[in-house]
Amino acid sequence: MRISTSEGRPSPIKLKELVTREARLAGFDCVAIADPDGVPLAAGRLAEFVGHERHGSMEWMRETLARRGHPKGLWPEVRSVIVLGLNYGPAIDPREGLALKDHANISVYARNRDYHELIKGRLKTVAGKLASKGSCDVKVFVDTAPVMEKPLAENAGLGWQGKHTNLVSREYGSWLFLGTIFTDAELPFDGPTGGSCGSCRACLDACPTNAFPAPFQIDARRCISYLTIENKGPIPHEFRESIGNRVYGCDDCLAACPWNKFAKTASEAKLQARADLVSPPLAEFLGMDDPAFRQRFSGSPVKRIGRDRFLRNVLTAAGNSGEGSLIAPCLALLDDPSPLVRGAAVWALSRLLPPHQFAALRSERLSTEADADVRAEWRAVSHLHEAA
């Protein structure tokens, strides 16, 4: 039986019960209500992050700073923020694949379907029920607008932001996808449940590129996830060796969290790893043209970065592999149409070829390479090669 307010609408408590029930039916693992005014420190921390240029080339973070800093900057009418979580916990520790140098390591979240599309549809289902029953306005977000999901999730009690800046959950460790529903309905807020990393710094120590200038702070410019995904240009030389065989993203700081001992494997089949994306051989990727790339990563987040950036990453991994059988496909990519790919192939070969063979190849190729950036790469890696 529905209990209604004097205006004929369900009471705030009943609306919250409706949201919770519909969220569970839609497959979400957790749901809670945040106070849109409950994250007063988020704007200042974000401004500091951008002020120190730690956002790298992600200029959209600077451009959306005012709207991102406070939920009401995005939508002034919002009175409640529904935060929903979907567990994507892996069946095995993703760091196990790092030892397979001639195989690719793909971040856990990208080993199956793109979570954005998966979550968006479910959020719309829950939001539609709320709008219909509550006669209220709703807006759905899952990385589709400048929303500070993690501070809101902490305010709602789904966990706390750990020293790696990601959400830590008592039930799901570091493995939660987040989505939000903004509404002008007044729902009872859930509060922060507490939680702390204490003196633990496992996530900070696990980072291969020292991307954390301090606990609870991250410099995206040093983060492998940024370098292999958001970064559109060549990967800076200082980080290439540390990238190892990570060809899309990095899970090291997440996987290192001790709270993962309570984590559960994802129950959603579309978030469980595809067999062909768990430690696939690097050789499978080095010969891919654009149609083959699109087919292999259809429905995967990897598709978003495009074939050229992905091959840049694969070539970096090939250079770190020490695997002589990858020399031939790397040589073939010196003639690739993309300067980004050609430049990455130069570095890979500087690591795989004996010095005298690389020197001869450099002399031959420098005379025919038309792109200034690729020529600069030949010169740069030659100096590194000679110094080694």
C-alpha positions in Angstrom: 0.0 0.0 0.0 1.4 3.4 -1.0 1.7 6.0 1.7 1.3 9.5 0.2 1.9 13.1 1.2 -0.8 15.6 1.4 -0.2 16.5 -2.3 -0.9 12.9 -3.3 2.7 11.9 -3.9 4.6 9.2 -2.0 6.4 10.4 1.1 10.2 10.9 0.9 10.7 7.7 2.8 8.5 5.7 0.4 10.3 7.3 -2.5 13.6 6.3 -1.1 12.3 2.7 -0.6 11.2 2.8 -4.2 14.6 3.9 -5.4 16.4 1.2 -3.4 14.1 -1.5 -4.6 14.3 -0.5 -8.2 18.1 -0.2 -8.0 18.4 -3.7 -6.8 16.0 -5.0 -9.5 18.1 -3.2 -12.1 21.2 -5.1 -10.9 23.0 -2.4 -8.8 25.0 -3.8 -5.9 24.6 -0.7 -3.7 22.6 2.5 -3.5 22.5 5.5 -1.1 21.4 9.1 -1.1 23.9 12.0 -0.9 23.3 15.6 0.2 24.2 17.8 -2.8 25.5 20.3 -0.2 27.5 17.7 1.6 30.8 17.9 -0.4 32.0 21.4 0.5 35.7 20.5 0.1 35.5 19.0 -3.3 35.6 22.3 -5.3 38.8 23.5 -3.5 40.6 20.2 -4.0 39.7 20.1 -7.6 40.9 23.7 -8.1 44.2 22.8 -6.4 44.5 19.7 -8.7 44.0 21.8 -11.8 46.0 24.7 -10.5 49.0 22.4 -10.2 48.5 21.3 -13.8 48.0 17.7 -12.6 45.2 17.2 -15.0 47.7 17.0 -17.9 46.0 17.5 -21.3 42.5 16.9 -20.0 41.5 20.5 -20.5 37.8 19.7 -20.1 38.5 19.5 -16.4 39.6 23.2 -16.4 36.8 24.2 -18.6 34.1 22.5 -16.4 35.7 23.5 -13.1 32.8 25.7 -11.9 30.2 23.2 -12.7 32.2 20.2 -11.5 32.9 21.7 -8.1 29.4 21.5 -6.8 26.3 19.5 -7.9 24.2 22.7 -7.9 26.7 24.3 -10.3 25.6 21.6 -12.7 21.9 21.7 -11.9 20.7 24.4 -9.4 17.4 22.6 -8.7 19.0 19.4 -7.4 17.9 18.5 -3.9 19.1 14.9 -3.7 21.8 12.8 -5.4 21.2 9.1 -5.7 24.6 7.3 -5.9 24.6 3.8 -7.3 27.4 1.3 -7.4 28.0 -1.8 -9.6 30.7 -4.3 -8.5 33.2 -5.3 -11.2 35.6 -7.2 -9.0 38.0 -9.5 -10.9 38.2 -13.2 -10.4 42.0 -13.0 -10.1 44.5 -10.4 -9.1 45.1 -8.4 -12.3 48.8 -7.9 -11.4 49.4 -11.6 -12.1 49.5 -10.8 -15.8 52.4 -8.3 -15.4 54.9 -11.1 -15.3 54.0 -12.3 -18.8 56.2 -9.8 -20.6 55.2 -10.8 -24.2 51.5 -10.6 -23.3 49.3 -7.6 -22.9 47.8 -6.5 -19.7 44.5 -4.7 -20.0 42.8 -2.9 -17.1 40.1 -5.0 -15.4 37.4 -2.5 -16.2 38.1 -2.8 -19.9 38.1 -6.6 -20.3 34.5 -6.8 -21.4 31.6 -4.4 -22.1 31.9 -0.7 -21.8 30.4 0.0 -18.3 29.1 3.5 -19.4 26.5 2.0 -21.6 25.7 -0.8 -19.3 25.1 1.5 -16.3 23.4 4.3 -18.2 20.6 2.1 -19.3 20.0 0.9 -15.8 20.2 4.4 -14.3 17.5 5.5 -16.8 15.3 2.6 -15.7 15.6 3.6 -12.0 15.2 7.3 -12.7 12.2 6.7 -14.9 10.4 4.9 -12.0 11.3 7.7 -9.6 10.1 10.4 -12.0 6.9 8.5 -12.7 6.0 7.7 -9.0 7.4 10.9 -7.5 6.3 13.4 -10.2 9.8 14.9 -10.0 12.5 15.8 -12.4 15.6 13.6 -12.8 19.0 13.7 -14.5 21.2 10.7 -15.1 25.0 10.8 -15.2 27.7 8.2 -15.7 30.8 10.1 -16.8 28.5 12.1 -19.1 28.8 15.4 -17.2 31.2 17.0 -14.7 30.0 15.2 -11.6 32.2 14.5 -8.6 31.0 10.9 -8.1 33.6 9.8 -5.5 33.0 12.6 -3.0 29.3 12.2 -3.4 29.6 8.4 -2.9 31.6 9.0 0.3 29.0 11.4 1.5 26.3 8.9 0.8 28.1 6.2 2.8 29.1 3.8 0.0 32.8 4.0 1.1 35.6 6.5 1.4 38.2 8.0 -0.9 41.4 6.2 -0.2 44.9 7.4 -0.5 44.9 6.4 -4.2 42.0 8.9 -4.6 39.5 6.1 -5.6 36.6 4.9 -3.6 37.2 2.1 -1.1 34.2 0.0 0.0 34.1 -2.3 3.0 32.1 -4.8 0.9 33.7 -4.4 -2.6 37.2 -3.1 -2.0 38.3 -0.8 -4.8 36.1 -2.4 -7.5 32.9 -0.2 -7.8 31.6 1.5 -10.9 29.6 4.6 -9.9 26.6 6.3 -11.5 24.4 9.1 -10.2 20.8 10.3 -10.5 20.2 13.9 -9.7 16.6 14.7 -8.6 14.6 17.7 -7.4 12.8 15.4 -5.0 13.7 15.6 -1.4 14.8 12.2 -0.2 16.2 11.2 3.2 20.0 11.5 3.1 22.4 8.7 4.0 25.4 9.9 5.9 29.1 9.0 5.7 29.8 5.7 7.4 33.3 6.4 8.2 36.3 4.4 7.2 40.0 5.0 7.0 43.2 3.9 5.4 45.0 4.4 8.7 48.8 4.2 8.2 48.5 1.9 5.2 50.2 3.1 2.0 50.1 -0.1 0.0 48.4 1.7 -3.0 51.0 4.5 -3.0 53.9 2.2 -2.9 52.5 0.0 -5.7 52.4 2.8 -8.3 55.1 2.1 -10.9 55.5 5.7 -11.9 55.2 7.5 -8.5 52.0 9.2 -9.6 51.0 10.2 -6.0 52.8 13.4 -4.8 51.2 12.8 -1.4 48.4 10.6 0.1 45.0 11.5 -1.4 46.6 13.4 -4.3 47.4 12.2 -7.8 49.3 13.7 -10.7 47.6 12.4 -13.8 50.6 13.2 -15.9 52.5 10.4 -14.2 49.6 7.9 -14.1 49.8 4.9 -16.4 46.0 5.1 -16.9 46.3 8.6 -18.1 49.4 8.0 -20.2 47.9 5.0 -22.1 44.3 6.3 -22.4 43.8 10.1 -22.2 47.2 11.1 -23.5 47.0 11.5 -27.2 50.7 12.0 -28.0 53.8 9.9 -27.5 54.4 8.5 -24.0 57.2 10.5 -22.3 60.4 8.5 -22.4 60.8 8.6 -18.6 57.7 6.4 -18.1 58.0 3.9 -21.0 60.0 1.3 -19.1 57.7 1.5 -16.1 54.7 0.9 -18.2 55.8 -2.7 -18.7 53.1 -4.6 -20.6 50.2 -2.4 -19.6 48.6 -1.6 -22.9 45.4 0.0 -21.6 45.2 1.4 -18.1 46.6 0.2 -14.8 45.1 -1.5 -11.8 48.2 -1.6 -9.5 47.0 0.9 -6.9 43.5 -0.6 -6.8 44.7 -4.2 -6.6 47.1 -3.4 -3.8 44.4 -2.2 -1.4 44.0 -4.6 1.6 40.3 -4.0 1.7 40.0 -6.2 -1.5 40.2 -9.2 0.8 36.5 -8.6 1.3 35.7 -8.0 -2.4 33.5 -10.2 -4.5 33.8 -11.3 -8.1 31.5 -9.4 -10.4 28.2 -11.2 -10.7 27.2 -9.3 -13.9 28.3 -11.5 -16.9 29.0 -8.4 -19.0 31.6 -7.2 -16.5 33.4 -10.6 -16.2 36.6 -10.8 -18.2 36.4 -12.0 -21.8 38.9 -14.9 -22.2 40.5 -13.2 -25.2 41.2 -10.0 -23.2 43.0 -11.7 -20.3 46.8 -11.6 -21.1 46.5 -11.8 -24.9 49.8 -12.2 -26.7 51.3 -8.8 -27.9 51.9 -10.4 -31.3 48.1 -10.6 -31.9 47.9 -6.8 -31.8 50.9 -5.6 -33.7 49.5 -6.5 -37.1 46.0 -5.0 -36.6 44.6 -2.4 -39.0 41.7 -0.2 -38.0 38.9 -2.6 -39.0 40.6 -5.5 -37.1 41.0 -3.2 -34.1 37.3 -2.2 -34.2 36.2 -5.7 -34.5 38.4 -7.0 -31.7 37.3 -4.3 -29.3 33.7 -3.9 -30.3 31.7 -2.9 -27.2 34.9 -2.5 -25.1 36.2 0.8 -23.6 39.5 0.2 -25.4 37.8 1.1 -28.7 37.5 4.7 -27.5 41.2 5.5 -27.8 41.5 4.3 -31.4 43.8 1.9 -33.1 46.8 4.3 -33.3 47.0 5.1 -29.6 46.4 1.5 -28.8 49.3 0.4 -31.0 51.5 3.0 -29.4 50.9 1.3 -26.1 51.4 -2.2 -27.6 54.7 -1.1 -29.1 55.8 0.3 -25.7 55.0 -3.1 -24.2 56.8 -4.9 -27.0 59.9 -2.8 -26.3 59.8 -3.9 -22.7 59.2 -7.5 -23.5 62.7 -8.5 -24.6 61.0 -10.9 -27.1 63.0 -11.2 -30.3 60.1 -12.7 -32.2 58.4 -9.2 -32.0 61.1 -7.5 -34.0 59.6 -8.4 -37.4 56.1 -6.9 -36.7 57.7 -3.9 -35.1 59.8 -3.3 -38.2 56.7 -3.5 -40.4 55.2 -0.7 -38.3 58.0 1.7 -39.3 55.9 2.1 -42.5 52.6 2.6 -40.7 50.6 5.7 -41.9 50.4 7.0 -38.4 53.5 9.0 -37.1 52.4 8.1 -33.6 52.8 4.4 -34.4 56.0 4.9 -36.3 57.6 6.8 -33.4 56.6 4.1 -30.9 58.0 1.4 -33.3 61.3 3.2 -33.3 61.5 3.0 -29.5 60.5 -0.6 -29.4 63.2 -1.5 -31.9 65.8 0.5 -30.0 65.1 -1.9 -27.1 64.8 -5.2 -29.1 67.6 -4.9 -31.7 71.3 -5.3 -31.0 73.0 -1.8 -31.0 74.8 -2.3 -34.4 71.7 -3.4 -36.1 69.7 -0.5 -34.7 72.4 2.0 -35.7 72.3 0.8 -39.3 68.5 0.9 -39.3 68.6 4.5 -38.0 70.9 5.6 -40.7 68.7 4.1 -43.4 65.4 5.4 -42.0 66.4 8.9 -41.0 67.0 9.7 -44.7 63.5 8.7 -45.7 61.3 9.7 -42.7 59.2 12.7 -43.6 57.7 13.4 -40.2 59.7 15.8 -37.9 58.4 14.2 -34.7 59.4 10.7 -35.8 62.9 11.9 -36.9 63.2 13.5 -33.4 62.3 10.1 -31.9 65.0 8.4 -33.9 67.6 10.9 -32.6 66.3 10.7 -29.0 66.3 6.9 -28.7 69.7 6.8 -30.4 71.2 8.9 -27.6 69.5 6.7 -25.0 70.7 3.6 -26.8 74.3 4.8 -26.9 74.1 5.9 -23.2 72.9 2.4 -22.2 
